[in-house]
């Protein structure tokens, strides 16, 4: 049975921090109904237990020349562990790849990429997403409009 690492108050803390990671401890404590010291202890505990991985600034993609989100599905030539490790190594070096997932199903992997335009995507595809790292097939999908994009996990 899965043991939950946090209770209702911790859940309220996590929800508040997901909405605004820059909340000062006193603001957070007031929002969740705790004293400053009790709130700080709980936040520190959540960090120490790995529930909170870190804090980041979320950037506006358009303001940093990320005009297109492209999803790429692909398959490998074969189940070669060395080629798969090479693929993983190479994908981590491409800054435009925001997410990479190894999959079970019709495709072996799924990439989420953020690029300036189709020319940049094509250059990356032709330069990096090649047979040299074991890729057999690629299928790409370009988003027209993003309806929902959140970093908040359901709690």
C-alpha positions, 0 to 999 in steps of 0.5 A, spaced: 500 500 500 502 506 498 503 511 504 502 518 503 508 523 504 503 529 506 496 530 509 491 536 507 495 541 510 501 539 506 496 538 500 494 546 501 501 548 501 503 544 495 497 547 491 499 554 493 506 553 491 504 550 484 500 556 483 506 561 486 513 558 487 515 565 489 510 566 495 514 568 502 513 563 508 509 568 511 504 569 506 504 562 505 503 560 512 497 565 512 494 562 506 494 555 509 492 557 516 499 555 520 504 559 524 510 561 520 515 556 523 510 550 522 509 552 515 517 553 514 518 546 517 512 543 513 515 546 506 522 544 509 520 537 510 516 536 503 523 539 500 527 533 504 522 528 502 523 530 495 516 532 494 518 539 492 523 538 487 525 545 486 523 552 484 523 555 477 521 561 473 516 559 467 518 563 461 513 566 456 515 561 450 513 567 445 518 572 448 524 567 448 523 565 440 519 559 442 514 559 436 512 552 435 511 546 439 512 540 435 511 533 438 515 527 434 513 520 435 518 515 432 521 508 432 528 505 433 531 500 428 531 494 433 532 493 441 539 495 441 541 497 448 547 501 445 543 505 440 538 506 445 543 509 450 546 513 444 539 516 443 538 518 450 545 521 450 544 525 444 537 527 445 539 530 452 544 535 448 538 538 444 536 544 448 529 544 443 527 538 446 523 539 452 521 532 454 523 525 451 519 519 453 520 512 452 513 509 450 510 502 450 505 502 444 505 504 436 511 508 437 518 507 441 519 514 443 515 521 444 519 528 444 516 535 445 520 540 442 520 548 442 522 551 436 522 558 433 520 555 426 519 549 421 526 551 418 529 550 425 525 544 426 527 541 420 534 543 421 534 539 428 531 533 425 536 532 419 542 533 423 540 530 430 534 525 429 537 520 424 539 513 423 546 514 427 542 514 433 538 508 431 531 512 429 527 508 424 521 512 423 519 519 425 512 522 425 511 530 427 505 534 429 505 541 430 500 544 434 496 550 432 493 553 438 495 551 445 488 550 449 491 548 456 498 548 459 500 547 466 505 545 470 500 544 476 500 536 478 493 534 481 493 533 488 
